[in-house]
Amino acid sequence: MDAVGAASDMGREALQLTLLLALPMLLTGLIVGVTVSILQAATQVQEQTLSFIPKIIAMLAALYLFMPVLITMLVEYTERAFQAISAISL
């Protein structure tokens, strides 16, 4: 494989990994945000910090919960990237 193709593949894989790493926190924030918005609409309480603080706490909890899996994915990608870099013949 040529250097340009390898770099392109590594870049594509890096973008996919970034999305996968962010997905648990983003989905958690989305679910908590929608839930709080529904509760705010039902109770007619329109306080901005009421939706912000639960989202932050839930996203930190999701990060804590998924951290071992996320770290494993990141380490595996890094190992593959180093192997791909060393395999490229210039």
N, C-alpha and C positions, 0 to 999 in steps of 0.2 A: 504494500500500500504506500502511496506517495505521501509526502509530508502534508500537503494541502488537504488531501482526503482525510488523513488522520486527525488533523486539527479541526476540520469541519465536524467529524464524528464526535470528537471530544467536546466541542462547543455545544452541539446538539444535546449530547448526554448531560452536560452541565446544566443546560436550561431545563431539561426534563427533571433532573434531580432537584433543582431549585424549586420547581413547582411542587414536587412531591414532599419536600421538606416543609414548605409553607402551608400545605393543604390542611393538616390537622388544626392548626391555629386559626386559619381563615374560616374553616367550616364551623369551628366552635364559636368564633366571634359572630358569624352570620346567624347561627341558631339562637344564641343568647340575645343578640340584637333584635331579631324578629320577635322572640318571646317577650322581651321587655317592652317593645313597641306595642304589641297586642295588649299587654297589661296596662300600659299607659293610656291607650285609646279606650280601654274598657273603664278605667277609673278616672279618666280625664285629668290625669296628673301629667303635666308637660314640663318636667324638670330635665334639663339636658344631662346633668351629672348622674341621674338615675339610670341612664342607659350606658354611660361610659364606664363607670366603676365595675359593674358586674361583667362587662365584656373583658376588661383588663384582667380581672381575677380569673375568669374562665379560661382565657387564653394562656395565662401563666400556668394554670392547672393542667391544661392540655400539653403545654410544653414540657412540664415536669413528668407527665404520664408517658408521653411519646419519646422522651429524650433518648433512652437506650436504643430504640429502633432507628431514630434519626441519626445518631452518632454512628451506628453500624453502617447505615447506608452511605454516609459521608466518607467513612474510612475505606469502605469497599471501592467507592468511586476513585478516591485518591490513589489507592493501590493500582487500579486499572489504568489511571492516567499516567502514573510513573512508569508502568510496564509499557504502555503505548509510546511514551516519549523515548524510552530506551530502545524500543524496537525500530524506531524510525532511522533509516540509514540516509545520511545526508550526502 
